[in-house]
């Protein structure tokens, strides 16, 4: 099972606008008719309920969306680029490394746009006017966004089986469900979480066999961080504890070790409902098992059911099934607030620069970059674990609008007679035009003047003949023209 992946995505570039003048018989002075370029395709993650892990992204790590088509004459616009849809399993948490945006995809069909396609360039028809009736330039399309994406999967299970290595978790899972985990008489047989479905009384519960935890798991010992992450979304924990450990260890100490690691990993795990399953009852006599059960009941109190089980003989399995059905409410897993959001609470509605517009619905949109219309986002201050208490909050449906790109720029003096202008707005503007085209260059200069670039240069001490660098291109401006 692959529960982590890192992929590189590139959105499609926008198509170039077309320079075209209508030449047709019996149509004098046809004028410009260059069409616009199409927008580049977005890269979108889609939650797919048929997937169970991220193994597809270990075979391939680089993905690119389709480019927008170029404009053509006769006002024919280029086609929009093909959107690249990448399916991920429910429970996938997404980190967009370019801007730090986080998404939490928990329900099938949810979408997160992680890289936006570049805008298409305008054809020369867009620049025609009373004083410029036959423009012979057009805009180029912009490049699409490019970024690395970190994916991490936290299983969406109703019940998590936790315990020390070789406690009998896999054997219980195999008896309660149709799952076939690897079972052997030595520790660390299970190296990856295994899911199984318990069917009883017209209900289905998803059970997750979490690989054995050891002391120090909360600090990463024995891949503890990776295993404990899968416990965070469960609504009930079954602590599987050997009645009589074969290594001679004390069951009380073993129980305390696992509970301590769960609590140290995330305090909200300590609030999850528990069932204690005393396993391998076939290795002790019935009287000793019953006495152990009473001691654990006295130790844990009425809030933690204690069940004697044996995967070999089937003792206690019907009782354990009944406890699981009674302890897990009838609701879809993942509908309640996430019990432990990676990196802290996911904040809804945090916005920063980006193009105007919107995308599809996402889950848990947070951090810079913002969410999109129809987004499902977690409120700040994540709720306690699902099923832990009445304080668990539902994911809130809301709509967030992305503001237009900023127009700010900065002028810096690099030396005597040398200046540099930096800023996303001016750099995008320079990238749009063919600087070998005199008409395009004159239009670009007018646009830069309109943005206030020349005024800012003059305020910084710019004089005629000084060199100005914008997006790596050197310009000569005459401030008096």
C-alpha positions in Angstrom: 0.0 0.0 0.0 1.4 3.4 -1.0 0.0 6.2 1.2 2.4 9.0 0.2 3.4 10.4 -3.2 5.0 13.5 -4.6 4.1 14.5 -8.2 5.0 17.4 -10.5 2.1 19.0 -12.5 2.2 21.6 -15.2 -1.0 23.3 -16.4 -1.5 24.0 -20.1 -0.2 27.1 -21.7 -2.6 29.5 -23.3 -2.8 29.6 -27.1 -1.4 32.6 -29.0 -3.7 35.2 -30.6 -3.6 35.5 -34.4 -2.5 38.3 -36.6 -4.8 38.2 -39.7 -6.3 40.8 -42.1 -9.4 39.9 -44.0 -8.7 39.5 -47.7 -11.8 38.5 -49.6 -13.2 39.3 -53.0 -15.7 42.1 -53.1 -15.1 43.0 -49.5 -13.0 46.2 -49.5 -11.1 47.1 -46.3 -12.0 43.9 -44.6 -10.0 44.8 -41.6 -8.3 42.6 -38.9 -9.9 39.3 -38.1 -7.4 37.4 -36.0 -9.0 35.1 -33.4 -8.0 34.7 -29.8 -6.0 31.8 -28.4 -7.7 29.2 -26.1 -7.1 28.9 -22.4 -4.7 26.2 -21.2 -6.1 23.2 -19.4 -6.1 23.0 -15.6 -4.8 20.2 -13.4 -7.5 19.0 -11.1 -7.5 16.3 -8.4 -10.7 14.3 -8.2 -11.7 12.1 -5.2 -12.4 8.7 -6.7 -14.3 6.2 -4.4 -13.0 3.2 -6.3 -9.3 3.9 -5.4 -7.7 2.7 -2.2 -4.1 4.0 -2.3 -1.7 6.2 -4.2 0.2 3.5 -6.0 -0.5 5.0 -9.5 1.6 8.0 -8.6 4.7 5.8 -7.7 4.8 4.5 -11.3 4.6 8.0 -12.8 5.3 11.4 -11.2 5.1 14.0 -14.0 1.8 15.2 -15.5 0.9 17.9 -18.0 -2.4 19.4 -19.0 -3.3 20.2 -22.6 -2.3 23.5 -24.3 -4.8 25.9 -25.6 -5.2 26.1 -29.4 -3.9 29.1 -31.3 -6.3 31.7 -32.8 -6.8 31.7 -36.6 -8.1 34.1 -39.2 -11.8 34.8 -39.8 -12.2 35.3 -36.1 -11.7 31.6 -35.3 -10.7 31.2 -31.7 -8.4 28.5 -30.4 -9.9 25.6 -28.5 -9.4 25.5 -24.7 -6.8 23.0 -23.5 -7.8 19.6 -22.1 -8.2 19.6 -18.4 -6.1 16.9 -16.7 -8.1 15.1 -14.0 -6.0 13.0 -11.6 -8.0 10.6 -9.4 -7.0 10.2 -5.8 -8.6 7.9 -3.1 -10.9 9.3 -0.4 -8.9 10.6 2.6 -6.2 12.2 0.5 -4.6 15.3 1.9 -3.0 17.6 -0.7 -0.2 20.2 -0.3 0.5 22.5 -3.2 4.1 23.4 -2.7 4.0 26.5 -4.9 1.8 28.5 -2.6 1.2 26.3 0.4 -2.5 25.7 -0.3 -3.9 22.6 1.4 -6.9 20.4 0.4 -8.6 17.5 2.1 -10.5 15.2 -0.3 -12.8 13.0 1.7 -16.0 12.5 -0.4 -16.1 10.9 -3.9 -16.6 13.6 -6.6 -14.8 16.4 -4.7 -12.4 18.4 -6.8 -9.4 20.6 -6.2 -7.7 22.7 -8.9 -4.0 22.6 -8.1 -2.6 24.3 -11.2 -4.4 26.7 -13.4 -4.0 26.9 -17.2 -2.5 30.0 -18.7 -4.7 32.7 -20.3 -5.0 32.7 -24.1 -3.6 35.7 -26.1 -5.9 38.1 -27.8 -6.0 38.3 -31.6 -5.3 41.5 -33.5 -9.1 42.1 -33.9 -9.1 43.1 -30.2 -6.7 45.9 -30.7 -8.5 47.7 -33.6 -9.9 51.1 -33.0 -10.4 54.5 -34.6 -6.8 55.4 -34.4 -5.4 52.0 -35.1 -7.5 50.3 -37.7 -5.1 47.6 -38.9 -3.1 46.4 -35.9 -0.4 44.0 -37.0 0.3 42.4 -33.6 -1.4 40.0 -31.2 -0.8 38.7 -27.7 0.9 35.5 -26.8 -0.6 33.0 -24.5 0.7 32.8 -20.9 2.4 29.7 -19.5 0.3 27.5 -17.1 1.1 27.1 -13.4 3.8 24.6 -12.5 4.3 23.0 -9.1 5.1 20.0 -7.0 2.2 18.4 -5.2 2.6 16.3 -2.0 -0.1 13.7 -1.4 -0.7 11.8 1.8 -3.5 9.3 2.4 -5.3 8.9 5.7 -7.6 5.9 5.6 -11.3 6.6 5.9 -12.3 3.7 8.2 -15.0 3.3 10.8 -12.9 1.2 13.1 -9.2 1.0 13.6 -7.5 -2.1 15.1 -4.5 -1.0 17.2 -2.1 -2.8 19.4 1.4 -4.1 19.8 3.0 -6.2 17.1 1.7 -9.8 17.0 -1.3 -9.0 19.2 -3.7 -10.8 16.8 -5.1 -7.8 14.9 -4.7 -9.3 11.4 -6.3 -12.6 12.6 -9.3 -10.7 14.0 -9.7 -8.8 10.7 -9.6 -12.0 8.7 -12.3 -13.6 10.9 -14.6 -10.5 11.0 -14.3 -9.6 7.3 -13.3 -11.1 3.9 -10.0 -9.4 4.0 -6.9 -11.7 3.8 -4.1 -9.9 5.6 -0.8 -11.8 6.0 -0.9 -13.8 9.2 2.2 -15.4 10.8 3.5 -16.3 14.3 6.1 -13.4 14.5 5.9 -9.6 15.0 5.6 -7.1 12.2 3.8 -9.4 9.8 1.6 -6.5 8.7 3.8 -3.8 7.1 0.9 -1.8 5.5 -2.6 -1.0 6.7 -5.2 -3.4 5.5 -8.9 -2.7 5.1 -11.9 -5.0 5.4 -15.6 -4.6 5.5 -17.7 -6.1 8.3 -21.3 -6.8 7.2 -23.9 -7.5 9.9 -27.5 -6.5 10.6 -27.9 -4.8 7.3 -24.9 -2.5 7.9 -21.4 -2.2 6.7 -18.4 -1.1 8.8 -14.9 -0.5 7.3 -12.2 -2.0 9.6 -8.5 -1.0 9.3 -5.8 -3.2 10.6 -3.0 -0.8 11.6 0.5 -2.3 11.7 1.8 -2.9 15.2 2.8 0.1 17.3 5.9 0.1 19.5 7.2 2.3 22.1 8.3 5.6 20.5 5.9 5.3 17.6 4.7 8.8 18.2 8.3 10.0 17.6 8.6 8.0 14.4 10.0 4.7 15.7 9.0 1.7 13.6 7.4 4.0 10.9 5.1 5.1 13.7 4.2 8.5 12.1 3.0 6.8 9.0 0.9 4.2 10.8 -0.6 6.5 13.4 -1.8 8.9 10.6 -4.3 6.2 9.5 -5.8 6.1 13.0 -6.8 9.8 12.9 -9.9 9.4 10.8 -11.4 6.4 12.5 -14.5 6.8 14.7 -13.8 3.9 17.0 -10.6 2.2 18.2 -10.4 -1.5 19.0 -7.4 -2.0 21.2 -6.3 -5.6 20.7 -4.4 -6.9 23.7 -3.0 -10.4 24.3 -4.4 -12.1 27.4 -1.1 -13.9 28.0 1.8 -12.6 25.9 4.1 -15.3 24.7 7.2 -13.1 25.4 6.2 -12.9 29.1 5.5 -9.2 29.1 2.9 -7.6 31.3 -0.4 -6.9 29.6 -0.9 -3.8 31.7 2.4 -2.3 30.5 1.6 -3.3 26.9 -1.8 -1.6 27.1 -0.2 1.5 28.6 2.4 1.7 25.9 0.0 1.8 23.1 -2.4 4.2 24.8 0.6 6.5 25.6 1.8 6.5 21.9 -1.7 7.3 20.7 -2.1 10.2 23.1 1.3 11.6 22.3 0.7 11.5 18.6 -2.6 13.5 18.9 -4.4 14.2 22.1 -7.7 13.9 20.3 -7.1 10.2 19.7 -7.4 9.8 23.5 -11.0 11.0 23.2 -12.0 8.4 20.6 -14.4 5.6 21.9 -12.6 2.4 22.7 -13.3 -1.3 22.8 -10.7 -3.6 24.5 -10.4 -7.0 22.7 -8.5 -9.5 24.8 -7.1 -11.8 22.1 -5.9 -15.3 21.9 -8.3 -16.6 24.5 -7.6 -20.2 23.2 -4.2 -20.1 24.9 -5.6 -19.7 28.4 -8.3 -21.5 30.3 -11.8 -20.0 30.5 -11.6 -19.2 34.2 -8.3 -17.2 33.7 -9.8 -15.3 30.8 -13.0 -14.4 32.7 -10.9 -13.2 35.7 -8.7 -11.1 33.4 -11.9 -9.6 31.9 -13.2 -8.5 35.3 -9.8 -7.0 36.2 -9.8 -4.9 33.0 -13.4 -3.9 33.5 -12.5 -2.6 37.0 -9.5 -0.8 35.6 -11.2 0.9 32.6 -14.7 1.4 33.9 -18.0 1.1 32.1 -17.1 3.4 29.3 -14.8 0.8 27.6 -16.4 -2.5 26.8 -14.1 -5.5 27.3 -14.5 -8.5 25.1 -12.7 -11.9 25.2 -11.9 -13.0 21.7 -10.2 -15.9 19.8 -9.7 -15.7 16.1 -8.9 -19.4 16.1 -12.1 -20.7 17.8 -14.4 -17.7 17.1 -15.0 -17.1 20.8 -16.3 -13.6 21.5 -16.5 -12.6 17.8 -20.3 -12.1 17.8 -20.1 -10.1 21.0 -17.3 -8.0 19.4 -19.4 -7.4 16.3 -22.3 -6.2 18.4 -20.1 -3.8 20.3 -18.8 -2.4 17.0 -22.2 -1.9 15.6 -23.5 -0.3 18.8 -20.5 2.0 19.2 -20.3 3.4 15.6 -23.2 5.7 14.7 -25.0 5.2 11.5 -23.2 7.8 9.3 -20.8 7.9 6.5 -17.1 8.0 7.6 -15.4 11.3 7.0 -18.6 13.4 7.3 -17.5 14.8 10.6 -14.6 17.2 11.1 -11.1 15.8 10.6 -9.6 14.7 13.9 -6.1 15.9 13.2 -5.4 18.1 10.3 -1.8 17.9 9.1 0.1 21.0 10.1 -2.6 22.4 12.3 -6.2 23.4 11.7 -7.2 24.0 8.1 -8.4 27.5 7.7 -11.4 28.2 5.4 -11.4 31.2 3.2 -7.7 32.2 3.4 -7.1 34.1 0.1 -4.1 35.5 -1.7 -3.2 36.5 -5.2 -4.4 34.5 -8.2 -6.4 35.0 -11.3 -10.1 35.8 -11.1 -12.5 33.0 -11.4 -13.2 29.8 -9.7 -13.0 26.0 -10.0 -14.8 22.9 -8.8 -15.8 22.0 -5.2 -13.0 20.9 -3.0 -12.7 19.6 0.6 -10.8 21.3 3.3 -9.5 24.1 1.2 -7.0 26.2 3.2 -3.9 28.4 3.3 -2.7 30.7 0.6 -4.4 30.2 -2.8 -7.8 30.0 -1.3 -10.7 27.6 -2.0 -13.1 27.7 -4.9 -16.9 28.1 -5.3 -18.8 25.2 -3.7 -15.7 24.3 -1.6 -16.1 22.1 1.4 -13.6 23.5 4.0 -12.7 23.0 7.6 -13.2 25.8 10.0 -10.2 27.1 12.0 -9.7 25.2 15.1 -10.3 21.6 14.0 -13.1 19.8 15.8 -12.4 16.8 18.1 -12.1 13.4 16.5 -15.2 12.0 14.7 -17.5 10.3 17.1 -15.5 11.4 20.0 -18.0 13.9 21.4 -20.9 16.2 20.5 -18.4 18.9 19.8 -17.4 17.3 16.5 -18.2 19.8 13.7 -19.5 19.0 10.2 -17.6 20.2 7.2 -19.1 23.6 6.2 -20.3 24.2 2.6 -19.4 27.7 1.6 -18.4 29.8 -1.5 -15.1 31.6 -1.8 -14.1 34.1 -4.6 -10.6 34.4 -5.7 -9.4 38.0 -6.1 -7.8 39.3 -9.3 -4.1 39.2 -9.7 -2.2 42.0 -8.0 -0.9 45.0 -10.1 2.0 45.9 -7.7 5.5 46.2 -8.9 8.9 47.3 -7.5 11.6 49.5 -9.0 15.2 48.9 -7.8 18.4 50.6 -8.7 21.1 48.1 -9.6 23.9 50.6 -10.4 24.7 53.7 -12.2 22.2 54.0 -15.0 20.7 50.6 -14.4 17.2 49.9 -13.0 15.1 46.7 -12.6 11.3 46.5 -12.5 9.9 43.4 -10.8 6.4 42.2 -10.2 4.0 39.6 -11.5 1.8 42.0 -13.4 4.6 43.7 -15.5 6.3 40.4 -16.1 3.1 38.8 -17.4 2.6 41.9 -19.6 6.1 41.6 -21.2 5.6 37.9 -21.8 2.5 38.6 -23.8 4.1 40.5 -26.7 6.5 39.9 -29.5 9.3 42.4 -28.7 10.6 42.2 -32.3 7.4 43.7 -33.5 7.6 47.5 -33.5 3.8 47.9 -33.1 3.7 45.4 -30.3 6.6 47.1 -28.6 4.9 50.6 -28.8 1.7 49.1 -27.4 3.6 47.5 -24.5 5.3 50.9 -23.7 1.9 52.5 -23.5 0.6 49.8 -21.2 3.6 50.2 -18.9 3.1 53.9 -18.8 -0.5 53.3 -17.9 0.6 51.1 -15.0 2.8 53.9 -13.7 6.1 52.2 -14.3 7.7 55.2 -16.0 6.6 57.5 -13.2 8.0 55.1 -10.6 11.3 55.0 -12.6 11.5 58.8 -12.7 10.9 58.9 -8.9 13.8 56.5 -8.5 16.2 58.8 -10.5 15.7 57.3 -14.0 17.0 59.5 -16.9 16.9 59.2 -20.7 19.5 56.7 -21.8 19.4 54.6 -18.7 18.8 50.9 -19.0 15.7 49.3 -17.6 15.4 45.5 -17.1 11.9 43.9 -16.9 11.6 40.1 -16.8 15.1 39.7 -18.1 14.6 42.0 -21.1 16.4 45.4 -21.4 14.4 48.4 -22.4 15.2 52.0 -23.4 12.6 54.5 -22.2 12.3 58.1 -23.1 10.5 59.6 -20.1 9.8 62.8 -22.1 8.1 61.2 -25.1 
